[in-house]
Amino acid sequence: MFIQPWDAALDATEWQTWIAGGHDFGTLSVNGLPGRPPAVVPTHFTTDGSDLLIHLARPNPVWASIEHDPHVTFTVIGDYAFIPGPWRAKPDTPPADGVPTSYYAAVQFACRATVVDDPEAKAELLRRQLAHFQPDGDHAPVAVDRPPYGRMLPGIRGLRLEVTEVVAKFKYDDHKPVEHRTAVADRLTRRGNGLDAPTADQQRRRLDRIGPWKA
């Protein structure tokens, strides 16, 4: 992932806070078998310390690729919006001469994958995921010897992703003047489409921390 200096995470806490703030769905990218293209799987995930935890259906064809090469990438993307060209035109140029761009946040984890097949270990993985996604506990116990999960555990496999490297990108025009960034954030708020509101929040948050960009 190419990252300009002004798009880089300000520190590790920034991307960790962003992930913890509800960004728990991403894309698992796996090297393909010889002669085959890479495999890409969208999925929810949870964390266990610095590891990522996911599970997939046993029939998923991705398993052969993971067993062949356990080095994988997991990418989380969010708070994105298309920024029209006129919004980015310099004050002394016609609006139509402005060049559009995309704003987004992205965190990319390089990982080493370990397949989880032991029934109790899979049950524990699911318990951790349910504790995150259903914290009210409104679900049946996840136990190897009890329905409904006990009879379903053979149909899934777990993955523990040991994170070996993290790169994070927050692309919100932080090299532009303060007035420009403030105006774009206000326009995003007024437009209010899709993820415009959280995108504007990210731009304002970065603006508060960075202020005028200094190379």
N, C-alpha and C positions, 0 to 999 in steps of 0.2 A: 504494500500500500504506500503510494507516494505521499509524503507529508511535507508541505512547505513549513518553514520555521514558524510562521504566524498561525498555522493550523495545529501545531503540536499540543499535546496535553501539557498543562502548566506544571503538573506533578502527578504522582501515582494516585493520590487521594482523589483527584478530579475524576478520573475514569472509574475508580472504584465506587465513588459516590453515585456516579451516573448509572452504573450497572445495578447497584443496590436500590436505586430509585424506581424499580419496576421494569427494567429492561432485561427480561428473562426469556427471550425468544431469539434464536439465531440460526445460523446455517453451518452445518458440519460439512467440511470439504475434505475428501479422502483421495489419495493418489489412486489412479486406476490400475487395474491389473495390466501386465505387459500387453501393449497393443490396444488398450482400451482407454477412453477418456476418463478424467477425474469424475468421481461421484459426489453429488451435492445433496444434502438432506436437511430440510428445515425442521426444527424441533425446539421445544421448550428445554430449559436446563435449570439446574440449581447448583449451588456451590457447597463444597465441604472443605473449609479452609481455603487453600489456594487452588484446589482441584475443582473441575466442573463435572457434574453428574448428569447423564442422560440415559434414556432407555429407548430401544427401538424394537419393532416386531422381529421375531426370529426369521420370517421369510424374506426380510429386507436383503436385497442382493449386495448391500454395502459390506457385509461381514467378511466376505472373502478378500476384499481389498484391504480392510483393516488388518486382517491376519497376515496378509502379505507384507504390508508396510504400516506399522502403527503410528507413523508420524502424520499428524492431521492438523488441520486449521479449523478454528471455530470463530465465526464472525458475527458480531451483533451490530445492527445498524438502526438508528432511530432519529427522531427530532429532525426530520428532513423536509425541505420545501424547495420548489423551483422559484428562482428569483428572476423576474422579467428584466430584459435589457434596460428599458427606460428607468427602472429603479436604481440602476448602477451608473447611469450617465453622469459624467462630470458636470459641474455647474455651468461651464462655458462651452458645452457641446450640445447638439440637438438630442433630445431624448431617444430618438430612433437609433442613434449611434452607440447607445449603451450596449454592453455585451452581457448576456444573461449568464447565470451560473446556478449551481445547486448548493444549498446549505445542508449539512448533515453532521451527525456524530457517528463515529464508528470505532469499535474496539475489536482488535483481532488477536486471538490467542493462538500461538504455536504450541502444540501439545503432543504428548506421547500417550496413546490410548491403551488402556488395559480392559479386556473384555471381562465382564462379570457374569458368570454362569451358575455359581453356587446358589441354590434356592434361597437360603437364609440371607446371603449377601444381597441378592436381588430384592428380597422383601425389605431389607434395611434401606436400600437405595430408594425404593418406592415410598417408604415411610418418611424419608427426608424430603422427597419431592412433595408429598402431600402436606407435610408440615409447612412448606412454603406456599403452596398454591391453595390449600384449604386449611388455613390456620385455625378455623373454628372447630376442626375435628369432626365435621359432619360426614363421616365416611366409616365404613366397616373397618375393623382391625385388619391390618395387612399381616397375615400369618400364613406360613407355609401349609399348615394343616387345617385351614378354615376357609370357607367360601366368603366372598366370591373370588378373592385374590389368589387363594391357594391353588385353585384349578386353572388360573390364568397365567401363573408365573412361568410354566414351561413355554408359553407362546412368546416370551420376550427375552431379550438379552440386555444387560446393562453395560454401560461404558463409564469408566472413570478416566477423565482426561487430566493428566498431570501437565500443568502449564509450565512451559519452559521459557517462553518469551511473550511479552505483551507490547503491542504498539497501538496507540490511540490517536484519533484525529477528530478535531472539533473545527469544522470548516464553516466559519461565519464571518468572513471578510474582516478579520481582526487587523489587517494591515491598512484598512481604509480609515479616513478621518472619523473622529468621534461623531461628528454631525451626520455623516453618511450612515454609520451603523445605527444610530438612534432613529433616523428617518426610516430605514428599512424595517427595523423592528416594529415601529409604529404602523407601517403599511401592512406588515404580516398580521398584526393584531386586528386591524380593520378588515382585512380580506377574510380571515377566519376560515380558510379551507383546510381540510385534512389535518395535518400536523403543524399548521401555521402558528398556533398559539405556543406549543412547547418549543418550536424553533425560535420564536421571538424571545422566549424566556432564556434559552441558551445564549442567544446573542447578547442580551442585556446582562446576563450573569458574567459572560466573558468580558464584556465592556467594563463592568464594574471592577473586575480584577486587573485588567490590562491597562485600561485607559488608552491614551495615544500610543500607537505602536512605535517601539524603538527597536531598530535592527540590532 
